[in-house]
């Protein structure tokens, strides 16, 4: 049995050394200019186009299936259901992976080069991220409740349904975390970061990440700003750990806690099959209104605390002199 140094940054490579194409260390910072290499921005556009193509084909196919339309209709009304979320997010993740596989073949890279080492799948970083994300949303709810903006209410479902729905939502939000983190902090971060640097890319992609959430019914600018801030915190975890697995766990547990466990709106979306008959009451700055706790001013304090926690948990590796 071997032990691992908790301060050691995970490397996607068995030797522990960064590869010549490691997007977060050396080698991949300069954009290749060989005749078979594609400029970073063009690669990014091709990746997005491929995802949209695969996703569109998948969704058109799903809507041609009467049974699938039944799963998807609540989502079109801004309502999350346990089975519908798993169903839809599975196809989104598949479309994303297909797009990334095509790019990996073109670029002669692996998913580890995009910050998603498959050999670390469901390893320690994911399991560190899960309680971290749940602690974040619990702190946010506690701050709102301290000013009487949140009440638990009673249990909304029986024990059998709670177990079933809670498990489906757990799977669904792991898929959500995988999709959003691999999109914005995985392939796109590695590719854009190669052209303009890690943090400029992280900031630009986090702004885009927040802006996309404005499409959700009930979302607001304050909630979208919090989502952008979450992207920066997730990027910090990527920089410190070397992979997106911690961010996937953090993202999944935050959403699961918000949507199912505390039973409040999540980025303006409401859920069926939630655990509690909880309620938000009070001014919008406190509760987030239709956005949910993400739109609360307290969410920014939680993000600062989360960033400090990641900084302490995963100290920056010192460069060799």
WOGI-V925494 format. One line per field, one symbol per residue. ss: DSSP state (H for helix, E for strand, L for the rest). psi: psi as a letter, one per 20 degrees, with the letter a starting at -180 (. if undefined). Layout:
ss: ???
psi: ???
This chain:
ss: LLLLLLLLLLLLLLLLLLLLLLLLLLLLLLLLLLLLLLLHHHHHHHHHHHHHHHHHHHHHHHHLLHHHHHHHHHHHLLEELHHHHHHHHHHHHHHHHHHHHHHHHHHLLLHHHHLLLHHHLLLHHHHHHHHHHHHHHHHHHHHHHHLLLEELLLELLLHHHHHHHHHHHHHHHHHHHHHHHHHHHHHHHHHHHHHHLHHHHHHHHHHHHHHHHHHLLLLLHHHHHHHHHHHHHHHHHHHHHLLLHHHHHHHHHHHHHHHHHLLLLELLEEELLLLELLEELLLHHHHLHHHLHHHLLHHHHHHHHHHHHHHHHLLLLLLLL
psi: pqqqoiippppjphiiqqrijoiidrgjhppqjrhjqpqgghhghgggggghgggggghghgiioghhhhhhghhhjkppqgghgggghghggggghgghgghhggilrrhhijjmohijpkahhgihhghghhhghhggghgghhkkipqgarpirrhghggghhgghggghhggggghghghidghggghhhhiqghhgggghhghgghhiiippiqrhgghhggghhhgghhghghhijrjgghggggghggggggggilrqokipqqqkrgqlrqpqaqhhghichhahhjqhhhhhhggggghghghhmqpppqp.
